[in-house]
Amino acid sequence: MHVLFAALAAAPTTQGTEPAPWWATNSALLILPVGILLLVMLSGNKTKKVEAKQRQDMLANLKRGDRVQTIGGILGTVVDARDTEVTLKVDEGSNTKMRFTRDSVKRVVTEEEAVSTK
């Protein structure tokens, strides 16, 4: 059986060799996809830096009275904002307050969003 495959592989073909396609001989076209991939990766990195800066500014500017949402989805009003922690009033009726790290604040809720959630 191995002899049959070896004989078929070594058998001369009647077809001539065709020239390589135009895109396989041009090395610049092979580098193009790599260049495009690098550009996409670098632009995504810049976007992440801008978003991180915006988040850092938002956390630094937290003040009493801001309505915020935590990463866990808890909505509350800032009662006290210290260096590393924030105290939120989460229930007006029972005056329930919870302490969170500043990093656990996901976003500041705008007035329009606060009205639509009630």
Sequence and secondary structure as in RCSB ss.txt:
>XXXX:A:sequence
MHVLFAALAAAPTTQGTEPAPWWATNSALLILPVGILLLVMLSGNKTKKVEAKQRQDMLANLKRGDRVQTIGGIL
GTVVDARDTEVTLKVDEGSNTKMRFTRDSVKRVVTEEEAVSTK
>XXXX:A:secstr
 HHHHHHHHHS  SS      HHHH HHHHHHHHHHHHHHHHHHHHHHHHHHHHHHHHHHT  TT EEEETT  E
EEEEEE SSEEEEEEETTTTEEEEEEGGGEEEE  HHHHHHH 
